[in-house]
Amino acid sequence: MLTLPAHPDVRDGLQTMRDAGLRLVTLTNSSPAAVQQQLENAGLATFFERSFSVDTVRRFKPAAEAYRSVAESLGVPVDRLRLVAAHAWDVVGALRAGCAAAFVARPGKVLYPLGPKPDLTGPDFRSVADLIVASESPHRQTR
């Protein structure tokens, strides 16, 4: 896990979101040291402002406390956070915590039929990033 490369579309998607002025952070069930190593090995560490671990709240995702602790640490309302994931359980956890969510529907990944649905879904990270930037544009103009 520590040496896996990122999917080819991830770098472009992260660049798109960063260029749009979005703040990018990670939240993981892994230890802080493990996520840092993963991001560095994948060449993605420089895209993120911070990395958060569930170690802080001692509750694994999808517990609401994990997502809410990120909002608190960043000083933003939880409904202004958007989780991006290819895991249905993570999407459900974020939505139930009050976050927005986007689902990366990679081959073999599906949402739970009876679970809450994210407002954005795309076949790869790049397309999801484009949808996020488009959906954030009206918010940025009114602030």
Secondary structure as UniProt FT lines:
FT   TURN            2..3
FT   TURN            8..9
FT   HELIX           10..19
FT   TURN            20..21
FT   STRAND          25..28
FT   HELIX           32..41
FT   TURN            42..43
FT   HELIX           45..47
FT   STRAND          50..53
FT   HELIX           54..56
FT   TURN            57..58
FT   TURN            61..62
FT   HELIX           64..74
FT   HELIX           78..80
FT   STRAND          82..85
FT   HELIX           88..97
FT   STRAND          100..104
FT   TURN            107..108
FT   TURN            113..114
FT   STRAND          120..122
FT   HELIX           125..142
//
